[in-house]
Amino acid sequence: MVEGNLKKVLVMGIGGHGWKSIKDFLLTYKGVIEIVMLPVDWGGSTGVVGRVLEYSNGLLNKQLHGSKDFPVLPFGDLNKFVADFLEDCCGDNILISNGLRTKNVLDFRSDDKIELIKAFLAVKKCLKLENSWGVEFESYVEKYLDYYNKISSQLDYTSQTSLGNLWHAFLYWKLKSIEGIIDFYHKKNILPQNLFVKFTNNHRLILKGVFVNENRQVNLLTGEDLIDISSHPINPESMILVDKTGLKSDVDEKILNLLKESELIIIPNGSIANWLPIVNVKKVRQVLQKKSDRQEILMLMNLFFGRNEYPCDVYGYYLKDQGVDPVVLAPKEVPEEFYYSFVREYRLQGKNINYNLNTSAQTGLGEYVRGYNNCLELITSKDDKSVEGLKHDQQSVRKEILKYVMYLYFKDMIS
């Protein structure tokens, strides 16, 4: 199989952390990989940046970007994605310590402009930026924080300013598009040249979902930040995207075309808030129905459940009802006694498990469905060695995806 004939892969709904299970595949696959992200991250720092820009009829937005209507996009997921590749390229030079923790500078947060600008020097050095870029961004930071510190007491919610979110807001303004940002990182050799990132929309979206509590009361949640902290599973049918006026939103036509042109769609593990709302868009679902008929959708199993990150078999039943039947990358079931012995052994050692291994999850419709776990790799928290958990083994996942790509390739040859 020559490089030019490799399958076009589309990864649907990468968020802040689940994508790392497929990172080894992303780094080694030589065909075109399109990554589709939802611009719905409206919690935490990225949400505050957006609210500050829109405050008082977009006063700061006009000052920084020349128009009060300049698109305010959430860059939290993109920032976390880029930060990992930046660390691969620049190593410890892109890390910063605050005495208690060491973190990537793109994850560094502060409302002190001197601290943010000092942290930015590591980004500037890693990316080998011209001095003019540094001067321009420092001015951007100063104007943002001067305004933010004046009006922060009037905001309903505040969070320390993320250097990475502000940096990507600056890049979006300077380079005019998400494609421009990705091209910038290609030229700096930060992202693989065959890897591209697209947002489903060129404006901010708001995520809505409904859950039913123990008393069968229906509760509406608006905003990904609230959905992420929900202790109840969200009814998958209720999870929709709306614009800031409250109108239900489609995805851009270019994303539909990418879905149609792709030869394998991968749904990674992690929060279902990153991909399920896309499926609930009718035009997208129609494309996925045809793709699943050709076995061109591969879904990576969630290892655990908590909040809205449930084993994908729960949502697999929902997808099948919608006519979308993905091939699930899920290993054999681990005997139930494994969980008990695993937890008991580590508790005897005075350790805690940070992932809930009970894989019974509720669909939101009152049903409980059994899940599966495997392909596990034991991990230890960098911050607390007594906290251990489980994650996908990247090399195993890469091998399984590549095997499936080969299967599709030969299936096409003999059909």
KOLLUM-911334 format. One record per residue (C-alpha): x, y, z; residue number from 1. Coordinates in pm, 1 decimal, always signed. Layout:
<recs>
@east->X | north->Y | up->Z | loti->NUM
...
</recs>
This chain:
<recs>
@east->+0.0 | north->+0.0 | up->+0.0 | loti->1
@east->+170.2 | north->+320.9 | up->-113.2 | loti->2
@east->+138.8 | north->+646.1 | up->+79.8 | loti->3
@east->-76.5 | north->+813.0 | up->-184.6 | loti->4
@east->-339.9 | north->+541.8 | up->-152.4 | loti->5
@east->-379.5 | north->+565.3 | up->+224.6 | loti->6
@east->-732.4 | north->+613.4 | up->+354.8 | loti->7
@east->-849.4 | north->+965.7 | up->+434.3 | loti->8
@east->-920.9 | north->+960.4 | up->+807.5 | loti->9
@east->-1150.7 | north->+1199.2 | up->+992.7 | loti->10
@east->-1146.9 | north->+1212.4 | up->+1373.6 | loti->11
@east->-1479.5 | north->+1341.9 | up->+1498.8 | loti->12
@east->-1510.6 | north->+1533.8 | up->+1820.8 | loti->13
@east->-1166.1 | north->+1557.9 | up->+1976.2 | loti->14
@east->-1178.3 | north->+1730.5 | up->+2314.4 | loti->15
@east->-927.4 | north->+1819.7 | up->+2579.4 | loti->16
@east->-806.1 | north->+1476.0 | up->+2685.6 | loti->17
@east->-968.7 | north->+1172.9 | up->+2518.7 | loti->18
@east->-772.4 | north->+1221.8 | up->+2197.9 | loti->19
@east->-442.9 | north->+1114.2 | up->+2360.9 | loti->20
@east->-547.0 | north->+749.9 | up->+2331.4 | loti->21
@east->-507.3 | north->+783.8 | up->+1953.5 | loti->22
@east->-204.2 | north->+1014.1 | up->+1962.9 | loti->23
@east->+37.1 | north->+738.8 | up->+1859.0 | loti->24
@east->-180.9 | north->+673.6 | up->+1554.7 | loti->25
@east->-192.4 | north->+1045.1 | up->+1468.4 | loti->26
@east->+187.2 | north->+1066.9 | up->+1484.6 | loti->27
@east->+261.6 | north->+760.4 | up->+1272.5 | loti->28
@east->-16.4 | north->+748.8 | up->+1011.4 | loti->29
@east->+99.4 | north->+899.9 | up->+680.9 | loti->30
@east->-237.1 | north->+957.4 | up->+516.3 | loti->31
@east->-449.1 | north->+1271.6 | up->+549.2 | loti->32
@east->-607.9 | north->+1314.6 | up->+894.2 | loti->33
@east->-882.6 | north->+1573.0 | up->+942.2 | loti->34
@east->-975.3 | north->+1651.8 | up->+1302.9 | loti->35
@east->-1314.7 | north->+1807.4 | up->+1366.4 | loti->36
@east->-1368.5 | north->+2005.3 | up->+1687.3 | loti->37
@east->-1685.1 | north->+2155.7 | up->+1830.3 | loti->38
@east->-1655.0 | north->+2524.8 | up->+1932.3 | loti->39
@east->-1867.0 | north->+2470.7 | up->+2244.7 | loti->40
@east->-1614.1 | north->+2490.0 | up->+2529.6 | loti->41
@east->-1773.8 | north->+2777.5 | up->+2717.0 | loti->42
@east->-1666.2 | north->+2693.6 | up->+3070.6 | loti->43
@east->-1348.2 | north->+2782.0 | up->+3256.3 | loti->44
@east->-1097.1 | north->+3032.9 | up->+3122.5 | loti->45
@east->-1196.7 | north->+3007.0 | up->+2756.5 | loti->46
@east->-1554.2 | north->+3099.7 | up->+2849.1 | loti->47
@east->-1439.9 | north->+3397.3 | up->+3053.8 | loti->48
@east->-1226.7 | north->+3527.8 | up->+2766.1 | loti->49
@east->-1532.6 | north->+3515.5 | up->+2541.2 | loti->50
@east->-1759.4 | north->+3684.8 | up->+2794.1 | loti->51
@east->-1505.2 | north->+3962.9 | up->+2852.7 | loti->52
@east->-1475.2 | north->+4025.1 | up->+2477.9 | loti->53
@east->-1855.4 | north->+4043.4 | up->+2443.6 | loti->54
@east->-1909.6 | north->+4253.6 | up->+2759.3 | loti->55
@east->-2064.1 | north->+4599.2 | up->+2720.8 | loti->56
@east->-2168.2 | north->+4544.6 | up->+2359.3 | loti->57
@east->-1828.8 | north->+4408.8 | up->+2256.0 | loti->58
@east->-1623.8 | north->+4708.6 | up->+2368.0 | loti->59
@east->-1299.2 | north->+4511.8 | up->+2415.2 | loti->60
@east->-1367.1 | north->+4302.5 | up->+2106.8 | loti->61
@east->-1376.0 | north->+4621.0 | up->+1901.1 | loti->62
@east->-1061.4 | north->+4753.4 | up->+2070.1 | loti->63
@east->-858.4 | north->+4434.6 | up->+2013.6 | loti->64
@east->-1005.2 | north->+4305.2 | up->+1687.9 | loti->65
@east->-1149.0 | north->+4610.2 | up->+1516.0 | loti->66
@east->-1513.4 | north->+4499.8 | up->+1538.2 | loti->67
@east->-1758.8 | north->+4425.0 | up->+1818.1 | loti->68
@east->-1888.4 | north->+4140.9 | up->+1599.6 | loti->69
@east->-1551.2 | north->+3970.5 | up->+1547.2 | loti->70
@east->-1618.8 | north->+3595.4 | up->+1602.6 | loti->71
@east->-1562.0 | north->+3495.2 | up->+1963.4 | loti->72
@east->-1453.6 | north->+3130.5 | up->+1953.8 | loti->73
@east->-1364.5 | north->+2902.3 | up->+2245.9 | loti->74
@east->-1009.3 | north->+2773.2 | up->+2204.8 | loti->75
@east->-978.7 | north->+2549.7 | up->+2512.7 | loti->76
@east->-978.4 | north->+2216.1 | up->+2327.6 | loti->77
@east->-751.0 | north->+2339.6 | up->+2049.0 | loti->78
@east->-513.9 | north->+2487.1 | up->+2306.6 | loti->79
@east->-481.0 | north->+2156.3 | up->+2496.6 | loti->80
@east->-430.3 | north->+1973.4 | up->+2169.0 | loti->81
@east->-152.4 | north->+2204.8 | up->+2049.8 | loti->82
@east->+10.7 | north->+2220.2 | up->+2394.4 | loti->83
@east->+89.1 | north->+1849.0 | up->+2385.2 | loti->84
@east->+261.0 | north->+1872.4 | up->+2044.8 | loti->85
@east->+447.3 | north->+2184.7 | up->+2156.2 | loti->86
@east->+584.5 | north->+1990.6 | up->+2452.4 | loti->87
@east->+694.8 | north->+1708.5 | up->+2218.8 | loti->88
@east->+895.7 | north->+1958.8 | up->+2016.2 | loti->89
@east->+1041.1 | north->+2178.0 | up->+2291.2 | loti->90
@east->+1051.2 | north->+1947.0 | up->+2592.3 | loti->91
@east->+1116.4 | north->+2098.5 | up->+2934.7 | loti->92
@east->+1173.4 | north->+2441.2 | up->+2777.0 | loti->93
@east->+796.3 | north->+2479.5 | up->+2742.3 | loti->94
@east->+723.2 | north->+2377.4 | up->+3103.0 | loti->95
@east->+676.5 | north->+2614.1 | up->+3394.5 | loti->96
@east->+666.8 | north->+2548.4 | up->+3767.9 | loti->97
@east->+467.6 | north->+2739.7 | up->+4028.3 | loti->98
@east->+630.8 | north->+2560.6 | up->+4319.7 | loti->99
@east->+365.5 | north->+2290.2 | up->+4355.5 | loti->100
@east->+304.9 | north->+2178.0 | up->+3998.9 | loti->101
@east->+488.5 | north->+2175.2 | up->+3668.2 | loti->102
@east->+272.1 | north->+2247.0 | up->+3363.9 | loti->103
@east->+287.9 | north->+2339.9 | up->+2999.0 | loti->104
@east->+302.1 | north->+2719.4 | up->+2960.5 | loti->105
@east->-5.2 | north->+2709.5 | up->+2733.8 | loti->106
@east->-192.2 | north->+2578.4 | up->+3040.2 | loti->107
@east->-46.0 | north->+2849.4 | up->+3264.5 | loti->108
@east->-304.0 | north->+3080.5 | up->+3420.4 | loti->109
@east->-271.0 | north->+3417.1 | up->+3586.1 | loti->110
@east->-441.2 | north->+3756.5 | up->+3591.8 | loti->111
@east->-105.6 | north->+3927.8 | up->+3634.9 | loti->112
@east->+17.3 | north->+4060.1 | up->+3300.4 | loti->113
@east->+384.0 | north->+4044.1 | up->+3403.5 | loti->114
@east->+350.3 | north->+3673.4 | up->+3488.9 | loti->115
@east->+166.6 | north->+3595.3 | up->+3164.9 | loti->116
@east->+416.1 | north->+3783.5 | up->+2949.2 | loti->117
@east->+706.4 | north->+3615.4 | up->+3131.8 | loti->118
@east->+549.9 | north->+3272.7 | up->+3062.6 | loti->119
@east->+495.7 | north->+3370.4 | up->+2697.6 | loti->120
@east->+872.2 | north->+3404.5 | up->+2649.9 | loti->121
@east->+893.1 | north->+3023.3 | up->+2649.4 | loti->122
@east->+634.2 | north->+3008.8 | up->+2366.2 | loti->123
@east->+819.9 | north->+3278.3 | up->+2176.0 | loti->124
@east->+1148.5 | north->+3090.1 | up->+2205.2 | loti->125
@east->+998.9 | north->+2751.0 | up->+2117.6 | loti->126
@east->+819.7 | north->+2885.5 | up->+1808.8 | loti->127
@east->+1113.9 | north->+3110.9 | up->+1714.0 | loti->128
@east->+880.1 | north->+3407.9 | up->+1678.1 | loti->129
@east->+992.4 | north->+3739.0 | up->+1537.0 | loti->130
@east->+1026.2 | north->+4019.9 | up->+1792.0 | loti->131
@east->+736.3 | north->+4206.9 | up->+1630.1 | loti->132
@east->+503.7 | north->+3917.1 | up->+1715.8 | loti->133
@east->+617.0 | north->+3927.5 | up->+2076.1 | loti->134
@east->+559.8 | north->+4301.6 | up->+2104.3 | loti->135
@east->+216.4 | north->+4270.8 | up->+1942.8 | loti->136
@east->+102.8 | north->+3988.7 | up->+2171.5 | loti->137
@east->+233.3 | north->+4160.9 | up->+2485.3 | loti->138
@east->+23.4 | north->+4465.3 | up->+2394.8 | loti->139
@east->-275.4 | north->+4233.0 | up->+2336.9 | loti->140
@east->-229.3 | north->+4079.0 | up->+2684.5 | loti->141
@east->-196.9 | north->+4417.0 | up->+2853.8 | loti->142
@east->-513.9 | north->+4555.7 | up->+2694.5 | loti->143
@east->-710.3 | north->+4240.5 | up->+2776.3 | loti->144
@east->-602.1 | north->+4221.0 | up->+3142.6 | loti->145
@east->-640.2 | north->+4594.3 | up->+3205.9 | loti->146
@east->-1001.4 | north->+4567.8 | up->+3089.0 | loti->147
@east->-1067.9 | north->+4234.3 | up->+3258.2 | loti->148
@east->-943.7 | north->+4353.1 | up->+3597.8 | loti->149
@east->-1175.0 | north->+4655.1 | up->+3573.2 | loti->150
@east->-1492.4 | north->+4459.1 | up->+3500.8 | loti->151
@east->-1427.9 | north->+4113.8 | up->+3655.2 | loti->152
@east->-1634.9 | north->+4195.1 | up->+3965.3 | loti->153
@east->-1937.2 | north->+4246.2 | up->+3737.7 | loti->154
@east->-1911.1 | north->+3903.2 | up->+3574.0 | loti->155
@east->-2123.1 | north->+3611.7 | up->+3696.3 | loti->156
@east->-1828.0 | north->+3375.2 | up->+3667.3 | loti->157
@east->-1452.9 | north->+3434.5 | up->+3661.1 | loti->158
@east->-1148.5 | north->+3214.5 | up->+3611.6 | loti->159
@east->-780.9 | north->+3296.9 | up->+3591.4 | loti->160
@east->-671.6 | north->+3389.0 | up->+3239.4 | loti->161
@east->-515.9 | north->+3106.6 | up->+3039.4 | loti->162
@east->-208.9 | north->+3210.6 | up->+2841.6 | loti->163
@east->-290.1 | north->+2950.0 | up->+2575.4 | loti->164
@east->-651.7 | north->+3057.4 | up->+2526.7 | loti->165
@east->-547.2 | north->+3421.1 | up->+2494.2 | loti->166
@east->-263.0 | north->+3324.6 | up->+2257.4 | loti->167
@east->-499.8 | north->+3136.8 | up->+2027.5 | loti->168
@east->-753.6 | north->+3419.5 | up->+2033.9 | loti->169
@east->-467.0 | north->+3645.6 | up->+1922.1 | loti->170
@east->-360.7 | north->+3400.0 | up->+1648.9 | loti->171
@east->-717.2 | north->+3372.4 | up->+1520.3 | loti->172
@east->-737.2 | north->+3749.4 | up->+1487.4 | loti->173
@east->-392.5 | north->+3776.4 | up->+1324.7 | loti->174
@east->-423.5 | north->+3475.5 | up->+1089.5 | loti->175
@east->-798.8 | north->+3514.3 | up->+1016.6 | loti->176
@east->-904.7 | north->+3147.6 | up->+1044.9 | loti->177
@east->-856.6 | north->+2810.5 | up->+1217.0 | loti->178
@east->-694.3 | north->+2690.8 | up->+895.4 | loti->179
@east->-450.6 | north->+2982.4 | up->+924.6 | loti->180
@east->-357.0 | north->+2875.6 | up->+1278.5 | loti->181
@east->-296.5 | north->+2515.4 | up->+1171.3 | loti->182
@east->-88.1 | north->+2628.8 | up->+874.2 | loti->183
@east->+116.6 | north->+2842.0 | up->+1117.0 | loti->184
@east->+190.1 | north->+2534.4 | up->+1330.7 | loti->185
@east->+271.8 | north->+2331.3 | up->+1020.1 | loti->186
@east->+530.4 | north->+2588.2 | up->+915.2 | loti->187
@east->+677.2 | north->+2582.3 | up->+1266.7 | loti->188
@east->+691.9 | north->+2199.7 | up->+1247.8 | loti->189
@east->+479.5 | north->+2165.3 | up->+1561.0 | loti->190
@east->+194.8 | north->+1965.6 | up->+1405.0 | loti->191
@east->+241.0 | north->+1677.7 | up->+1157.8 | loti->192
@east->+206.9 | north->+1805.0 | up->+800.6 | loti->193
@east->-71.0 | north->+1555.7 | up->+719.2 | loti->194
@east->-283.8 | north->+1657.6 | up->+1018.7 | loti->195
@east->-550.4 | north->+1929.6 | up->+984.2 | loti->196
@east->-797.8 | north->+2073.7 | up->+1233.7 | loti->197
@east->-1138.5 | north->+2220.4 | up->+1151.7 | loti->198
@east->-1412.1 | north->+2369.4 | up->+1371.1 | loti->199
@east->-1766.9 | north->+2261.0 | up->+1287.3 | loti->200
@east->-1874.2 | north->+2626.9 | up->+1283.8 | loti->201
@east->-1709.5 | north->+2968.1 | up->+1258.4 | loti->202
@east->-1906.6 | north->+3099.4 | up->+1556.1 | loti->203
@east->-1952.9 | north->+2993.5 | up->+1916.4 | loti->204
@east->-2210.0 | north->+2723.2 | up->+1986.7 | loti->205
@east->-2389.6 | north->+2643.2 | up->+2311.0 | loti->206
@east->-2456.1 | north->+2284.4 | up->+2415.7 | loti->207
@east->-2790.2 | north->+2184.9 | up->+2567.5 | loti->208
@east->-2892.4 | north->+1855.3 | up->+2722.8 | loti->209
@east->-3154.8 | north->+1701.2 | up->+2948.8 | loti->210
@east->-3128.6 | north->+1446.4 | up->+3229.8 | loti->211
@east->-3389.1 | north->+1272.3 | up->+3442.3 | loti->212
@east->-3309.2 | north->+1251.0 | up->+3815.1 | loti->213
@east->-3401.5 | north->+984.7 | up->+4070.4 | loti->214
@east->-3745.8 | north->+1140.2 | up->+4116.9 | loti->215
@east->-3803.4 | north->+1131.4 | up->+3738.0 | loti->216
@east->-3783.7 | north->+1509.7 | up->+3718.9 | loti->217
@east->-3662.9 | north->+1648.3 | up->+3386.8 | loti->218
@east->-3370.0 | north->+1891.9 | up->+3415.1 | loti->219
@east->-3237.8 | north->+2110.9 | up->+3132.1 | loti->220
@east->-2867.7 | north->+2198.4 | up->+3130.6 | loti->221
@east->-2732.1 | north->+2479.2 | up->+2912.6 | loti->222
@east->-2358.7 | north->+2501.0 | up->+2853.5 | loti->223
@east->-2084.2 | north->+2239.6 | up->+2830.1 | loti->224
@east->-1948.4 | north->+2342.1 | up->+3170.8 | loti->225
@east->-2276.8 | north->+2237.6 | up->+3338.3 | loti->226
@east->-2308.2 | north->+1920.8 | up->+3131.6 | loti->227
@east->-1951.7 | north->+1821.2 | up->+3223.2 | loti->228
@east->-2020.9 | north->+1842.3 | up->+3597.5 | loti->229
@east->-2358.9 | north->+1669.8 | up->+3579.4 | loti->230
@east->-2373.4 | north->+1367.7 | up->+3809.0 | loti->231
@east->-2650.4 | north->+1221.5 | up->+3589.6 | loti->232
@east->-2616.7 | north->+1082.0 | up->+3236.4 | loti->233
@east->-2756.3 | north->+1314.5 | up->+2971.6 | loti->234
@east->-3037.2 | north->+1181.1 | up->+2754.6 | loti->235
@east->-2847.9 | north->+1146.2 | up->+2421.9 | loti->236
@east->-3147.8 | north->+1248.6 | up->+2212.8 | loti->237
@east->-3166.7 | north->+1580.7 | up->+2397.3 | loti->238
@east->-2808.6 | north->+1687.6 | up->+2333.1 | loti->239
@east->-2825.1 | north->+1967.6 | up->+2073.8 | loti->240
@east->-2624.0 | north->+2266.6 | up->+1957.0 | loti->241
@east->-2769.0 | north->+2617.2 | up->+1952.8 | loti->242
@east->-2624.0 | north->+2954.9 | up->+1860.2 | loti->243
@east->-2611.2 | north->+3246.3 | up->+2105.3 | loti->244
@east->-2962.8 | north->+3350.4 | up->+2003.9 | loti->245
@east->-3093.1 | north->+3006.2 | up->+2104.6 | loti->246
@east->-3160.4 | north->+2877.4 | up->+1752.3 | loti->247
@east->-3069.9 | north->+2515.3 | up->+1671.8 | loti->248
@east->-2749.4 | north->+2507.1 | up->+1468.6 | loti->249
@east->-2630.3 | north->+2296.1 | up->+1175.8 | loti->250
@east->-2263.3 | north->+2240.7 | up->+1096.8 | loti->251
@east->-2084.7 | north->+2423.1 | up->+817.1 | loti->252
@east->-2115.8 | north->+2277.2 | up->+467.4 | loti->253
@east->-1738.6 | north->+2224.6 | up->+447.5 | loti->254
@east->-1760.4 | north->+1984.0 | up->+743.2 | loti->255
@east->-2034.9 | north->+1785.9 | up->+572.3 | loti->256
@east->-1813.3 | north->+1758.6 | up->+265.5 | loti->257
@east->-1519.3 | north->+1640.3 | up->+477.8 | loti->258
@east->-1740.4 | north->+1371.6 | up->+632.2 | loti->259
@east->-1854.4 | north->+1257.7 | up->+288.0 | loti->260
@east->-1499.7 | north->+1250.6 | up->+148.4 | loti->261
@east->-1346.8 | north->+1065.8 | up->+444.5 | loti->262
@east->-1284.2 | north->+692.6 | up->+410.8 | loti->263
@east->-1268.0 | north->+618.8 | up->+783.2 | loti->264
@east->-1429.7 | north->+816.3 | up->+1066.0 | loti->265
@east->-1287.7 | north->+764.5 | up->+1415.9 | loti->266
@east->-1485.8 | north->+858.9 | up->+1726.7 | loti->267
@east->-1228.4 | north->+874.8 | up->+2010.6 | loti->268
@east->-1292.4 | north->+802.9 | up->+2375.4 | loti->269
@east->-1358.3 | north->+1084.8 | up->+2620.5 | loti->270
@east->-1655.8 | north->+1309.9 | up->+2675.4 | loti->271
@east->-1957.7 | north->+1231.7 | up->+2459.2 | loti->272
@east->-2022.9 | north->+1607.1 | up->+2464.2 | loti->273
@east->-1745.7 | north->+1632.8 | up->+2203.5 | loti->274
@east->-1915.1 | north->+1419.8 | up->+1936.3 | loti->275
@east->-2274.0 | north->+1322.3 | up->+2016.3 | loti->276
@east->-2416.7 | north->+1670.1 | up->+1941.5 | loti->277
@east->-2265.5 | north->+1644.7 | up->+1591.4 | loti->278
@east->-2444.8 | north->+1314.2 | up->+1533.1 | loti->279
@east->-2773.1 | north->+1475.0 | up->+1637.3 | loti->280
@east->-2747.5 | north->+1718.0 | up->+1344.0 | loti->281
@east->-2974.8 | north->+1559.9 | up->+1081.8 | loti->282
@east->-2749.7 | north->+1620.8 | up->+779.5 | loti->283
@east->-2450.4 | north->+1475.4 | up->+962.4 | loti->284
@east->-2646.6 | north->+1172.2 | up->+1076.9 | loti->285
@east->-2754.7 | north->+1099.8 | up->+719.7 | loti->286
@east->-2389.4 | north->+1093.4 | up->+610.0 | loti->287
@east->-2294.4 | north->+871.5 | up->+904.6 | loti->288
@east->-2572.2 | north->+625.7 | up->+824.4 | loti->289
@east->-2420.2 | north->+565.7 | up->+480.3 | loti->290
@east->-2070.0 | north->+544.2 | up->+625.9 | loti->291
@east->-2171.8 | north->+285.2 | up->+885.5 | loti->292
@east->-2332.9 | north->+73.4 | up->+613.4 | loti->293
@east->-1983.8 | north->+52.4 | up->+461.9 | loti->294
@east->-1820.4 | north->-14.2 | up->+802.7 | loti->295
@east->-1633.7 | north->+317.0 | up->+779.6 | loti->296
@east->-1694.2 | north->+435.3 | up->+1137.6 | loti->297
@east->-1464.1 | north->+314.4 | up->+1414.5 | loti->298
@east->-1546.0 | north->+399.2 | up->+1776.8 | loti->299
@east->-1291.1 | north->+378.2 | up->+2059.1 | loti->300
@east->-1432.2 | north->+245.4 | up->+2385.4 | loti->301
@east->-1443.0 | north->+458.1 | up->+2698.6 | loti->302
@east->-1263.5 | north->+283.9 | up->+2983.9 | loti->303
@east->-1461.8 | north->+425.0 | up->+3270.0 | loti->304
@east->-1765.4 | north->+628.1 | up->+3350.0 | loti->305
@east->-1824.7 | north->+944.7 | up->+3544.3 | loti->306
@east->-2014.5 | north->+1263.4 | up->+3470.3 | loti->307
@east->-2087.2 | north->+1246.6 | up->+3096.5 | loti->308
@east->-1806.0 | north->+1008.2 | up->+3001.5 | loti->309
@east->-1980.1 | north->+673.8 | up->+2987.3 | loti->310
@east->-1885.3 | north->+345.1 | up->+2823.2 | loti->311
@east->-1978.0 | north->+384.5 | up->+2459.2 | loti->312
@east->-2201.4 | north->+77.6 | up->+2459.1 | loti->313
@east->-2462.8 | north->+293.7 | up->+2633.1 | loti->314
@east->-2459.5 | north->+541.8 | up->+2348.5 | loti->315
@east->-2398.9 | north->+265.1 | up->+2096.7 | loti->316
@east->-2757.2 | north->+153.8 | up->+2148.5 | loti->317
@east->-2872.6 | north->+508.6 | up->+2083.3 | loti->318
@east->-2661.2 | north->+534.3 | up->+1765.8 | loti->319
@east->-2807.8 | north->+208.3 | up->+1634.7 | loti->320
@east->-3156.4 | north->+349.7 | up->+1684.9 | loti->321
@east->-3044.6 | north->+641.8 | up->+1466.0 | loti->322
@east->-2925.5 | north->+405.1 | up->+1193.8 | loti->323
@east->-2557.3 | north->+456.5 | up->+1278.0 | loti->324
@east->-2381.7 | north->+132.3 | up->+1373.1 | loti->325
@east->-2008.8 | north->+193.7 | up->+1431.1 | loti->326
@east->-1745.3 | north->-75.2 | up->+1461.3 | loti->327
@east->-1645.0 | north->-51.9 | up->+1828.8 | loti->328
@east->-1281.4 | north->-96.3 | up->+1921.2 | loti->329
@east->-1359.5 | north->-280.9 | up->+2244.2 | loti->330
@east->-1162.9 | north->-571.5 | up->+2388.6 | loti->331
@east->-1298.3 | north->-878.8 | up->+2563.7 | loti->332
@east->-1479.4 | north->-829.4 | up->+2890.9 | loti->333
@east->-1264.9 | north->-835.2 | up->+3202.5 | loti->334
@east->-1403.2 | north->-1067.6 | up->+3473.4 | loti->335
@east->-1591.0 | north->-876.1 | up->+3740.9 | loti->336
@east->-1369.2 | north->-1016.2 | up->+4018.0 | loti->337
@east->-1076.7 | north->-833.9 | up->+3853.6 | loti->338
@east->-1227.2 | north->-501.6 | up->+3958.1 | loti->339
@east->-1276.2 | north->-602.7 | up->+4317.7 | loti->340
@east->-928.5 | north->-753.7 | up->+4355.6 | loti->341
@east->-774.5 | north->-454.9 | up->+4174.8 | loti->342
@east->-940.2 | north->-199.2 | up->+4399.9 | loti->343
@east->-886.1 | north->-400.6 | up->+4719.1 | loti->344
@east->-516.1 | north->-453.6 | up->+4644.6 | loti->345
@east->-449.2 | north->-86.2 | up->+4582.9 | loti->346
@east->-647.9 | north->+25.3 | up->+4885.0 | loti->347
@east->-438.3 | north->-209.4 | up->+5099.2 | loti->348
@east->-135.2 | north->-20.7 | up->+4967.9 | loti->349
@east->-292.0 | north->+308.1 | up->+5074.0 | loti->350
@east->-360.3 | north->+415.7 | up->+4716.6 | loti->351
@east->-671.8 | north->+555.6 | up->+4552.9 | loti->352
@east->-821.6 | north->+475.5 | up->+4213.6 | loti->353
@east->-909.2 | north->+797.5 | up->+4030.3 | loti->354
@east->-1129.4 | north->+628.5 | up->+3769.0 | loti->355
@east->-1452.3 | north->+453.7 | up->+3862.9 | loti->356
@east->-1429.0 | north->+97.5 | up->+3738.3 | loti->357
@east->-1796.9 | north->+18.3 | up->+3788.3 | loti->358
@east->-1909.5 | north->+3.0 | up->+3427.7 | loti->359
@east->-2285.0 | north->-2.4 | up->+3479.0 | loti->360
@east->-2417.0 | north->+321.7 | up->+3331.0 | loti->361
@east->-2761.1 | north->+469.6 | up->+3291.9 | loti->362
@east->-2886.0 | north->+568.3 | up->+2946.8 | loti->363
@east->-3095.1 | north->+854.8 | up->+3081.3 | loti->364
@east->-3408.8 | north->+655.1 | up->+3005.0 | loti->365
@east->-3399.9 | north->+447.9 | up->+3322.2 | loti->366
@east->-3204.9 | north->+155.7 | up->+3172.3 | loti->367
@east->-2874.3 | north->+24.0 | up->+3301.9 | loti->368
@east->-2629.6 | north->-126.1 | up->+3055.9 | loti->369
@east->-2317.6 | north->-328.7 | up->+3117.4 | loti->370
@east->-1988.4 | north->-187.5 | up->+2985.4 | loti->371
@east->-1639.5 | north->-326.1 | up->+2914.8 | loti->372
@east->-1281.2 | north->-238.9 | up->+3006.1 | loti->373
@east->-945.4 | north->-353.7 | up->+2871.1 | loti->374
@east->-633.9 | north->-246.9 | up->+2674.2 | loti->375
@east->-536.2 | north->-91.8 | up->+3003.6 | loti->376
@east->-218.7 | north->+76.9 | up->+3109.7 | loti->377
@east->-165.6 | north->+167.2 | up->+3474.7 | loti->378
@east->-78.9 | north->+532.8 | up->+3527.2 | loti->379
@east->+35.0 | north->+730.3 | up->+3830.2 | loti->380
@east->-64.1 | north->+1092.1 | up->+3887.6 | loti->381
@east->+227.6 | north->+1331.3 | up->+3838.2 | loti->382
@east->+102.5 | north->+1538.8 | up->+4129.3 | loti->383
@east->+12.6 | north->+1265.0 | up->+4376.4 | loti->384
@east->+194.4 | north->+931.5 | up->+4352.5 | loti->385
@east->-73.1 | north->+766.4 | up->+4569.6 | loti->386
@east->-333.7 | north->+824.5 | up->+4299.0 | loti->387
@east->-335.6 | north->+571.7 | up->+4019.9 | loti->388
@east->-569.6 | north->+504.1 | up->+3733.6 | loti->389
@east->-614.6 | north->+336.8 | up->+3396.7 | loti->390
@east->-581.2 | north->+454.9 | up->+3039.2 | loti->391
@east->-563.7 | north->+314.0 | up->+2687.6 | loti->392
@east->-226.3 | north->+185.9 | up->+2575.2 | loti->393
@east->-145.7 | north->+411.6 | up->+2277.5 | loti->394
@east->+62.0 | north->+155.5 | up->+2087.5 | loti->395
@east->-209.1 | north->-110.1 | up->+2116.5 | loti->396
@east->-471.5 | north->+135.9 | up->+1993.3 | loti->397
@east->-248.9 | north->+241.9 | up->+1701.5 | loti->398
@east->-196.8 | north->-119.2 | up->+1593.0 | loti->399
@east->-567.9 | north->-196.7 | up->+1608.7 | loti->400
@east->-663.5 | north->+111.8 | up->+1405.1 | loti->401
@east->-397.6 | north->+37.1 | up->+1143.5 | loti->402
@east->-522.5 | north->-321.6 | up->+1119.0 | loti->403
@east->-869.5 | north->-189.1 | up->+1056.7 | loti->404
@east->-742.7 | north->+54.3 | up->+790.3 | loti->405
@east->-577.4 | north->-241.7 | up->+616.9 | loti->406
@east->-901.2 | north->-438.9 | up->+640.9 | loti->407
@east->-1091.7 | north->-155.0 | up->+467.7 | loti->408
@east->-820.3 | north->-125.6 | up->+203.7 | loti->409
@east->-834.0 | north->-494.3 | up->+106.8 | loti->410
@east->-1212.4 | north->-502.2 | up->+135.5 | loti->411
@east->-1223.1 | north->-225.9 | up->-128.4 | loti->412
@east->-980.7 | north->-418.1 | up->-349.6 | loti->413
@east->-1192.6 | north->-731.6 | up->-367.5 | loti->414
@east->-1531.4 | north->-560.5 | up->-385.8 | loti->415
</recs>
